[in-house]
């Protein structure tokens, strides 16, 4: 997924929902997002990720559940491309 302002909008939306985690570009042109938070907030964020901001072109979203981490993340940030 990619689009104009996608990552900035993602950070804003995740923070508004009280989520922790990060968003970053991948070298293949996709965007990767890690979310931590209340299940209903994560669900709302996943719905938003399918649409993104107004000029975004989202081709697909592939959610993957991960094991619960030993430590919780603090805040939501934009990370460098990996």
VENGI-V548912 format. One record per residue. N is the residue number from 1. NEAR is the number of other ideal C-beta (glycine too) atoms within 8 Angstrom. D_LAST is the distance of its C-alpha to the last C-alpha in whole Angstrom. Layout:
N|NEAR|D_LAST, N|NEAR|D_LAST
This chain:
1|13|15, 2|9|15, 3|11|17, 4|6|19, 5|9|18, 6|13|16, 7|11|14, 8|8|17, 9|11|19, 10|13|17, 11|12|17, 12|8|21, 13|10|22, 14|14|20, 15|10|22, 16|6|25, 17|10|25, 18|7|25, 19|13|22, 20|10|19, 21|12|15, 22|10|12, 23|15|11, 24|12|7, 25|11|7, 26|10|5, 27|6|6, 28|4|9, 29|6|10, 30|8|10, 31|12|10, 32|9|9, 33|10|12, 34|9|14, 35|11|17, 36|10|20, 37|11|23, 38|6|27, 39|5|27, 40|6|29, 41|11|26, 42|12|23, 43|8|25, 44|9|26, 45|14|22, 46|11|22, 47|8|24, 48|9|23, 49|12|20, 50|8|22, 51|7|23, 52|12|21, 53|9|22, 54|3|25, 55|7|24, 56|14|21, 57|7|21, 58|11|19, 59|4|20, 60|5|19, 61|8|18, 62|4|18, 63|5|19, 64|4|18, 65|3|20, 66|6|19, 67|3|22, 68|3|23, 69|8|21, 70|2|23, 71|4|22, 72|6|22, 73|11|19, 74|4|21, 75|6|20, 76|11|17, 77|7|14, 78|8|12, 79|7|9, 80|4|6, 81|6|4, 82|8|0
